[in-house]
């Protein structure tokens, strides 16, 4: 699609590590650039486009961008193991792409991978075995963290460790299934506090009170990206079951008219709720990739494509502008929830306590072109290109 290619090209052409066009949090908070999960999402999107198009400009961009953060000794700018932050592992997944493609810099990338893996060796865990989401959020598991960590963890095991800890990875998914899944809807709550002490947690279950679609999308993407590298491990069967059940449960809550998903998944057209882009794209990607890998029935690809096509129609827009010369670069991907979390820092909107309530989730700002929406949008786009090549017999 010409409009998507134009959109991507403009984002890349106007971005540097110090001023990424897709990192709205970075822009608003005027943070110093450092190793971060938002750029990690975008770098995966760029590498995914390279994988399916073989256009070298994508690989070159991602490599040059990431190399700004990687020292010759494998150090990572702004990264500290002792922060024990699951988010900080996300960009490490792309180090494997560079490691496998490199000849003269292989040692640098391997050292960087080893540095990130060293965090997992000592990362605090709940008693059931899952990593704390962050050191500053003790005893807590968030769905987001499975996406940030587990595909990296598994790729390390398959590349360097002969799958020694694959059961640990499987157990962390299984624990989320056992603890955080709502048996009535099949959806997953955003967070869990083993201690039941944090203010947002139910004192009996330890769970946060609502279903946030992007967090469900994070978990769905974690499943397909981890399963992709799990090969024929016996744990794969149950993980595939989790994915299948989650995709069916999520599909039941889509908007019937648009095939998109609401910010608060199960609350439909309740006042303040809206059709949110990042979660919709994440679910579209999981559906399409799951079908391509044979993890889901083939027709689930059609479901994912219907969601993606609707995102393109409803959310990729080209506002009116005065400069005709800029028309090609003015596409925006709208209605991306800037950020949502539990506890810790205050919300960015008018509702300050990050307490997991409905009122909190709908209060967080909606922004354009943030990578938390752009990246899964491009993951899904890459899946449509895979499908097109398959139909043409090019793969």
C-alpha positions in Angstrom: 0.0 0.0 0.0 1.5 3.3 -1.1 0.2 5.2 1.9 1.8 2.8 4.4 5.1 2.9 2.6 5.0 6.7 2.5 4.1 6.8 6.2 7.0 4.5 7.1 9.5 6.3 4.9 8.7 9.6 6.5 9.0 8.3 10.0 12.5 6.9 9.2 13.6 9.9 7.3 12.7 12.2 10.2 14.1 10.1 13.0 17.5 9.9 14.8 18.3 8.2 18.1 18.2 11.6 19.8 15.0 12.6 18.1 12.8 9.6 17.2 9.6 10.7 15.5 7.8 7.7 17.1 8.8 8.0 20.7 6.2 10.5 22.0 7.1 9.9 25.7 10.7 10.8 24.9 9.6 14.0 23.1 7.2 15.1 25.8 9.5 14.4 28.7 12.7 15.6 26.9 14.6 12.6 28.1 18.2 11.8 27.1 18.2 9.0 24.6 19.1 5.6 25.9 18.4 2.0 25.5 14.6 1.7 25.7 11.7 -0.5 24.9 9.8 1.9 22.6 12.7 2.0 20.2 13.0 -1.7 20.5 9.4 -2.1 19.3 10.2 0.1 16.3 13.4 -1.6 15.4 11.6 -5.0 15.3 9.1 -3.4 12.9 12.0 -2.2 10.7 13.7 -5.6 10.7 10.4 -7.3 10.0 10.0 -5.1 6.9 13.5 -6.0 5.8 12.9 -9.7 6.3 9.9 -9.7 4.0 11.0 -7.1 1.4 14.8 -7.7 1.5 15.1 -3.9 1.0 18.6 -3.1 2.4 17.6 0.4 3.5 15.5 -1.1 6.4 18.4 -3.3 7.7 20.9 -0.4 7.3 18.5 2.0 9.2 18.0 -0.4 12.1 21.6 -1.3 12.4 22.8 2.3 12.4 20.1 3.3 14.8 21.0 0.5 17.3 24.7 0.9 17.0 24.3 4.4 18.4 23.5 2.7 21.7 26.0 -0.2 21.6 29.6 0.3 22.7 32.4 -1.7 21.2 32.6 -3.6 24.5 29.0 -4.6 24.3 27.8 -1.9 26.8 24.4 -0.4 26.2 23.9 3.4 26.6 21.8 4.1 29.7 21.2 0.5 30.6 21.7 -0.8 34.1 21.2 -4.4 35.0 20.4 -3.6 38.6 17.3 -1.6 37.6 15.7 -5.0 36.9 13.2 -3.6 34.5 11.6 -6.1 32.1 11.0 -3.3 29.6 14.8 -2.9 29.1 15.1 -6.3 27.6 12.8 -5.6 24.7 15.4 -4.0 22.3 17.8 -6.8 23.1 15.7 -9.1 21.0 17.0 -7.2 18.0 20.6 -7.9 19.0 20.2 -11.4 17.7 19.3 -10.0 14.2 22.6 -8.1 14.2 24.6 -11.0 15.7 23.5 -13.5 13.1 24.0 -11.0 10.2 27.4 -9.8 11.3 30.9 -10.9 10.4 33.3 -8.4 11.9 31.2 -7.2 14.8 29.8 -10.5 16.1 31.7 -10.3 19.4 30.3 -6.9 20.2 26.7 -8.0 19.7 27.3 -11.3 21.6 28.6 -9.3 24.5 25.6 -7.0 24.5 23.3 -10.1 24.4 25.2 -11.6 27.3 24.8 -8.3 29.3 21.1 -8.4 28.8 20.9 -12.1 29.7 22.8 -11.4 32.9 19.8 -9.4 34.1 17.6 -12.5 33.8 20.0 -14.6 36.0 19.4 -12.4 39.0 16.1 -10.6 38.2 13.8 -10.8 41.2 10.8 -13.2 40.9 7.5 -13.9 42.5 7.3 -17.2 44.4 5.6 -18.9 41.4 8.7 -18.1 39.3 7.8 -15.1 37.1 10.0 -12.1 36.9 8.9 -9.0 38.7 7.8 -6.4 36.1 10.3 -4.0 37.6 12.4 -3.6 40.7 10.3 -0.6 41.6 7.1 -2.7 41.3 8.0 -5.6 43.7 6.1 -8.9 43.6 4.1 -7.7 40.5 3.6 -9.4 37.1 2.3 -7.3 34.2 1.2 -8.8 30.9 3.6 -6.3 29.2 6.6 -8.0 30.7 6.0 -11.3 28.9 6.4 -9.5 25.6 9.5 -7.6 26.7 11.4 -10.6 28.0 10.3 -14.1 26.9 11.1 -14.0 23.2 14.6 -12.7 24.1 15.0 -15.3 26.8 14.0 -18.2 24.4 16.2 -17.0 21.6 19.2 -16.9 24.0 18.4 -20.4 25.1 18.2 -21.7 21.5 21.2 -19.8 20.3 23.7 -20.2 23.2 22.3 -22.4 25.9 21.0 -25.6 24.3 17.4 -24.8 25.6 18.5 -25.4 29.1 15.9 -23.1 30.7 13.0 -23.6 28.3 10.8 -25.0 31.1 11.3 -21.8 33.0 10.0 -19.8 30.0 7.0 -22.1 29.6 6.3 -22.0 33.4 6.1 -18.2 33.3 3.5 -18.3 30.6 1.6 -21.1 32.4 1.6 -19.1 35.6 0.0 -16.1 33.8 -2.6 -18.5 32.3 -3.4 -20.0 35.8 -3.4 -16.7 37.7 -4.3 -13.8 35.5 -6.9 -15.3 33.1 -10.5 -14.6 33.8 -12.4 -17.9 33.5 -15.7 -16.1 32.6 -14.4 -14.1 29.6 -11.1 -15.8 28.8 -9.4 -12.4 28.9 -6.4 -11.5 31.0 -6.1 -8.9 33.7 -3.4 -6.4 33.2 -1.5 -6.9 36.4 -1.0 -9.2 39.4 0.5 -8.5 42.8 1.5 -11.6 44.7 1.8 -9.7 48.0 -1.8 -8.2 47.6 -0.3 -5.0 49.2 -0.3 -2.5 46.3 -3.4 -0.3 46.3 -4.7 -1.4 42.9 -4.7 -5.1 43.7 -7.7 -7.1 44.8 -7.0 -8.3 48.3 -8.1 -11.8 47.5 -6.9 -12.5 44.0 -4.1 -9.9 43.8 -5.4 -8.9 40.3 -5.9 -5.5 38.8 -9.6 -4.7 38.1 -9.8 -4.4 34.3 -8.9 -5.7 30.9 -6.6 -3.3 29.0 -6.5 -4.3 25.3 -2.9 -3.3 24.7 -1.7 -5.5 27.6 -3.7 -8.4 26.1 -2.0 -7.5 22.8 1.4 -7.6 24.4 0.6 -11.0 25.8 -0.7 -12.3 22.4 2.4 -11.1 20.6 4.6 -12.6 23.3 3.0 -16.0 22.6 3.4 -15.9 18.8 7.0 -14.5 19.0 8.0 -17.1 21.6 6.3 -20.0 19.9 8.0 -19.1 16.6 11.3 -20.0 18.2 10.2 -22.9 20.4 10.3 -25.4 17.5 9.3 -28.9 18.6 9.5 -28.5 22.4 6.8 -30.4 24.2 5.8 -27.2 26.0 4.7 -25.8 22.6 1.4 -27.7 22.6 0.1 -26.0 25.8 1.4 -22.6 24.7 -0.5 -23.0 21.4 -3.6 -23.8 23.3 -3.2 -20.5 25.3 -2.8 -18.5 22.1 -5.8 -20.1 20.5 -8.1 -19.6 23.5 -6.9 -16.0 23.8 -7.6 -15.2 20.2 -11.1 -16.6 20.5 -11.8 -14.8 23.7 -10.6 -11.5 22.3 -12.5 -11.8 19.1 -15.8 -12.0 21.1 -15.2 -8.4 22.2 -14.4 -6.7 18.9 -16.6 -3.9 17.7 -19.1 -5.5 15.2 -19.1 -2.5 12.9 -15.3 -1.9 12.5 -13.6 -5.1 13.7 -11.5 -3.0 16.0 -11.0 -3.3 19.8 -11.8 -0.9 22.6 -9.3 0.6 25.0 -11.0 -1.2 27.9 -11.6 -4.5 26.2 -15.0 -5.6 27.6 -16.7 -2.2 28.1 -17.8 -1.5 24.5 -19.4 1.9 23.9 -19.4 2.9 27.6 -18.9 6.6 27.9 -15.3 7.5 27.3 -14.2 4.2 25.8 -12.8 4.3 22.3 -11.5 2.0 19.5 -7.8 1.9 20.3 -5.1 1.4 17.6 -2.2 -0.3 19.3 -4.2 -3.1 20.9 -6.1 -3.6 17.7 -2.9 -3.9 15.7 -1.3 -6.2 18.2 -4.2 -8.6 18.0 -4.2 -8.4 14.2 -0.5 -9.3 14.1 -1.0 -12.2 16.5 -3.9 -13.6 14.4 -2.0 -13.3 11.1 1.3 -14.5 12.3 -0.3 -17.3 14.3 -2.0 -18.5 11.1 1.1 -18.2 9.0 3.1 -20.3 11.5 0.4 -23.0 11.7 -0.3 -22.1 15.3 -3.9 -21.1 14.5 -6.4 -22.2 11.8 -5.8 -20.6 8.4 -9.0 -18.5 8.5 -7.6 -16.6 11.5 -5.4 -14.9 9.0 -8.5 -13.4 7.5 -9.7 -12.2 10.9 -6.4 -10.5 11.4 -6.4 -8.9 8.0 -9.9 -7.6 8.6 -8.7 -5.9 11.7 -5.6 -4.5 10.0 -7.6 -3.2 7.0 -10.0 -1.5 9.3 -7.0 0.2 11.1 -5.8 1.5 7.8 -9.3 2.8 6.9 -10.2 4.3 10.2 -6.9 5.2 11.9 -4.3 6.0 9.2 -5.3 9.4 8.2 -4.0 12.3 6.2 -5.2 15.6 7.7 -5.7 18.7 5.6 -2.5 20.7 5.3 -1.5 23.9 3.5 1.8 22.7 1.9 1.3 20.6 -1.2 4.9 19.5 -1.1 4.4 17.9 2.3 1.3 15.8 1.3 3.3 12.7 0.8 4.6 12.8 4.4 1.5 13.8 6.4 0.0 10.5 7.2 -0.7 9.9 10.9 -1.7 6.8 12.8 -4.1 8.1 15.4 -5.8 7.0 18.6 -2.8 5.3 20.2 -2.9 5.2 24.0 0.3 7.0 25.0 1.0 4.8 28.0 -0.9 3.0 30.8 0.5 1.3 33.9 -0.3 0.4 37.4 0.9 2.3 40.5 4.1 4.2 40.5 4.1 7.4 38.6 0.9 9.4 38.1 -1.1 9.2 34.9 -0.6 11.6 32.1 -4.2 12.7 31.9 -6.6 14.3 34.4 -7.0 11.1 36.4 -3.8 10.7 38.3 -3.9 7.4 40.3 -2.8 4.5 38.1 -5.3 2.3 39.9 -6.4 0.1 37.0 -10.0 1.5 37.1 -12.0 2.2 34.0 -11.7 5.9 34.7 -7.9 5.6 34.7 -7.5 3.7 31.4 -9.7 6.1 29.5 -7.9 9.2 31.0 -4.5 8.4 29.5 -3.8 10.6 26.4 -4.5 9.5 22.8 -1.6 10.4 20.5 -0.5 10.1 16.9 2.4 8.0 15.6 3.7 6.6 18.8 5.7 3.4 18.3 3.5 1.5 20.7 0.9 1.7 17.9 3.1 2.2 14.9 5.3 -0.9 15.6 2.4 -3.5 15.8 0.8 -1.8 12.9 4.0 -2.5 10.9 4.3 -6.0 12.3 0.8 -6.6 10.9 1.7 -5.0 7.6 4.7 -7.3 7.3 2.4 -10.2 7.8 0.2 -9.1 4.9 3.3 -8.9 2.7 4.3 -12.4 3.8 0.8 -13.6 2.8 1.0 -11.8 -0.6 4.3 -13.4 -1.4 3.0 -16.8 -0.4 0.0 -16.5 -2.7 2.3 -15.5 -5.5 4.5 -18.5 -4.8 7.5 -16.3 -3.9 8.3 -18.0 -0.7 
